Amino acid sequence: MDRIGKYELRQLLGEGATSAVYLAYDAFTQRDVAVKQFYPEVLKDPERGRLYRHLLINEASLAGRLFHPHIAQIYDATVEGDHGYVVMEYVPGGTLEPFCRPDRLLPFDRVIEIIFKATRALDYAYHQGITHRDIKPANILLEDPDGQDIKLSDFGAALLNAADTTQISGVGSPAYMSPQQVREMPLNHQTDIYSLGVVMYQLLTGRLPFEATNNYSLLYRIAHETPPSPIALRADVPAELDAIVRRAMQKSLDDRYQNWVEFSHDLAHAFRNIGLGNRKRVISDTQKFQTLRRLPFFREFTDVELWEIVRFSEWRFAEPGTTLLKEGEPGDHFCFLASGEARVKKHDRLLHLLTPGDCFGEMAVFAPGSGLRTASVEATTEIEVITIRARALQRASDTCRMHFYKAFLEVLAGRLSMTSARVANI
């Protein structure tokens, strides 16, 4: 059986000019992994060997540093003489490359989902002092070919210190380089914003903004010319998406998005406003994330924890008159009202009204005893409900659970204060 280090090779996943990527098995952790092995002759190359060794060491230094649901983890790395490899999380769905062709373009809502998740992952990396510098479809992996969950990969070209803006000649893929990268200027996160804009352009139109017969002409066009807008190439591209791409790809840093929050905000706003295919009953991950971020209960949760909640929570709509919880029945879950209104009743007596952001049903989950519902909850308008089951919360990360318990204590304190005020006025 062929091996690289302690990893058993299962099959070749892909080959490039500098390395090959294998599906492998780690018997110690009992999981599949992806192993990127640099060719020995590449590392020996008298002209480019030093650069490729730098990229390998760069990526190796990130092992165990980046923990985000939309970044492929780096588990292990080895650089010894003319041999080097990086062991990464195996992501089975392939890359975005097939969906950049005119005959395989994705629905607009799926494009928004993918780019939105990439903006949140790159914002996380930015706050770790990391700028990727090689954003392209080949470095955006799909967990499922038919889904929209993604993972960014290949941080070998990354700047690993926010204070280090040094440009390195030869790093990056020419078609996706920002004008600043082309001119070998000092770089920051806005170079990644430009590159992700190019990826979005390609996903919407099936072509690159600039094409040329050689790299010199291509780089000149990136630095000096304005590409046709996406809507000029494809008439059904929504105007809001066209505007987002053009802003992300502005040559001037002052005109480009200043940060990832601005970029992701516009994507979420576009998703809500362009009325994609009358998909009212389908709630996207982007919408879920933005909803959670707006609710006061989740204000201290990190982005990583919110994505965790998106994965284990259940979301649905309910019509007016729907009974959400019934007094006296057992309960193994609690809920949040994302939109609409509901009323809480006990023995057919109205206790209070619930509005967006309110949680309910948590006492049956957290209070000791029988776990029975102490009141009923009924929708008075059409509502959107977020449900979290006790078992799902128990399997959540420690920090996520801690934030839930802390937020519930604040809710309980607020309710006790309101009750005391009512009693004082009797």
Secondary structure as the mmCIF struct_conf table of DSSP 4:
data_model
#
loop_
_struct_conf.conf_type_id
_struct_conf.id
_struct_conf.beg_label_comp_id
_struct_conf.beg_label_asym_id
_struct_conf.beg_label_seq_id
_struct_conf.end_label_comp_id
_struct_conf.end_label_asym_id
_struct_conf.end_label_seq_id
STRN STRN1 ARG A 3 ILE A 4
TURN_TY1_P TURN_TY1_P1 GLY A 5 LYS A 6
STRN STRN2 TYR A 7 GLU A 15
BEND BEND1 ALA A 17 THR A 18
STRN STRN3 SER A 19 ASP A 26
TURN_TY1_P TURN_TY1_P2 ALA A 27 GLN A 30
STRN STRN4 ARG A 31 PHE A 38
HELX_RH_AL_P HELX_RH_AL_P1 PRO A 40 LYS A 44
TURN_TY1_P TURN_TY1_P3 PRO A 46 ARG A 48
HELX_RH_AL_P HELX_RH_AL_P2 GLY A 49 ALA A 60
TURN_TY1_P TURN_TY1_P4 SER A 61 ARG A 65
TURN_TY1_P TURN_TY1_P5 PRO A 69 HIS A 70
STRN STRN5 ILE A 71 ILE A 71
HELX_LH_PP_P HELX_LH_PP_P1 ALA A 72 GLN A 73
STRN STRN6 ILE A 74 GLU A 80
TURN_TY1_P TURN_TY1_P6 GLY A 81 ASP A 82
STRN STRN7 HIS A 83 GLU A 89
TURN_TY1_P TURN_TY1_P7 PRO A 92 GLY A 93
STRN STRN8 THR A 95 THR A 95
BEND BEND2 LEU A 96 LEU A 96
HELX_RH_3T_P HELX_RH_3T_P1 GLU A 97 CYS A 100
BEND BEND3 ARG A 101 ARG A 101
HELX_RH_3T_P HELX_RH_3T_P2 PRO A 102 ARG A 104
HELX_LH_PP_P HELX_LH_PP_P2 LEU A 105 PRO A 107
HELX_RH_AL_P HELX_RH_AL_P3 PHE A 108 HIS A 127
TURN_TY1_P TURN_TY1_P8 GLN A 128 GLY A 129
STRN STRN9 THR A 131 THR A 131
HELX_RH_3T_P HELX_RH_3T_P3 PRO A 137 ASN A 139
STRN STRN10 ILE A 140 LEU A 142
BEND BEND4 GLU A 143 ASP A 144
TURN_TY1_P TURN_TY1_P9 PRO A 145 ASP A 146
BEND BEND5 GLY A 147 GLY A 147
STRN STRN11 ILE A 150 LEU A 152
TURN_TY1_P TURN_TY1_P10 GLY A 156 ALA A 157
STRN STRN12 LEU A 159 LEU A 159
TURN_TY1_P TURN_TY1_P11 ALA A 162 ALA A 163
TURN_TY1_P TURN_TY1_P12 SER A 169 GLY A 170
BEND BEND6 GLY A 172 GLY A 172
HELX_RH_3T_P HELX_RH_3T_P4 PRO A 174 TYR A 176
HELX_RH_AL_P HELX_RH_AL_P4 PRO A 179 VAL A 182
TURN_TY1_P TURN_TY1_P13 ARG A 183 GLU A 184
HELX_RH_AL_P HELX_RH_AL_P5 HIS A 189 THR A 205
BEND BEND7 GLY A 206 ARG A 207
BEND BEND8 PRO A 209 PRO A 209
BEND BEND9 THR A 213 ASN A 214
HELX_RH_AL_P HELX_RH_AL_P6 ASN A 215 HIS A 224
HELX_LH_PP_P HELX_LH_PP_P3 PRO A 227 SER A 229
HELX_RH_AL_P HELX_RH_AL_P7 PRO A 230 LEU A 233
TURN_TY1_P TURN_TY1_P14 ALA A 235 ASP A 236
BEND BEND10 VAL A 237 VAL A 237
HELX_RH_AL_P HELX_RH_AL_P8 ALA A 239 ALA A 248
TURN_TY1_P TURN_TY1_P15 MET A 249 MET A 249
BEND BEND11 LYS A 251 SER A 252
TURN_TY1_P TURN_TY1_P16 LEU A 253 ASP A 255
BEND BEND12 ARG A 256 ARG A 256
BEND BEND13 GLN A 258 ASN A 259
HELX_RH_AL_P HELX_RH_AL_P9 TRP A 260 ASN A 273
BEND BEND14 ILE A 274 ILE A 274
HELX_RH_3T_P HELX_RH_3T_P5 LEU A 276 ASN A 278
TURN_TY1_P TURN_TY1_P17 LYS A 280 ARG A 281
HELX_LH_PP_P HELX_LH_PP_P4 VAL A 282 SER A 284
HELX_RH_AL_P HELX_RH_AL_P10 ASP A 285 ARG A 294
BEND BEND15 LEU A 295 LEU A 295
HELX_RH_3T_P HELX_RH_3T_P6 PRO A 296 PHE A 298
TURN_TY1_P TURN_TY1_P18 ARG A 299 GLU A 300
HELX_RH_AL_P HELX_RH_AL_P11 ASP A 303 PHE A 312
STRN STRN13 GLU A 314 ALA A 318
TURN_TY1_P TURN_TY1_P19 PRO A 320 GLY A 321
STRN STRN14 THR A 323 LEU A 325
TURN_TY1_P TURN_TY1_P20 GLU A 327 GLY A 328
BEND BEND16 GLU A 329 GLU A 329
STRN STRN15 PRO A 330 PRO A 330
BEND BEND17 ASP A 332 ASP A 332
STRN STRN16 HIS A 333 SER A 339
BEND BEND18 GLY A 340 GLY A 340
STRN STRN17 ALA A 342 LYS A 346
TURN_TY1_P TURN_TY1_P21 HIS A 347 ASP A 348
STRN STRN18 ARG A 349 LEU A 354
TURN_TY1_P TURN_TY1_P22 PRO A 356 GLY A 357
STRN STRN19 CYS A 359 PHE A 360
BEND BEND19 GLY A 361 GLY A 361
HELX_RH_AL_P HELX_RH_AL_P12 MET A 363 PHE A 366
BEND BEND20 ALA A 367 SER A 370
STRN STRN20 LEU A 372 LEU A 372
BEND BEND21 THR A 374 ALA A 375
STRN STRN21 SER A 376 ALA A 379
BEND BEND22 THR A 380 THR A 381
STRN STRN22 ILE A 383 ARG A 389
HELX_RH_AL_P HELX_RH_AL_P13 ALA A 390 GLN A 394
TURN_TY1_P TURN_TY1_P23 ARG A 395 ARG A 395
BEND BEND23 ALA A 396 ALA A 396
HELX_RH_AL_P HELX_RH_AL_P14 ASP A 398 ASN A 425
#
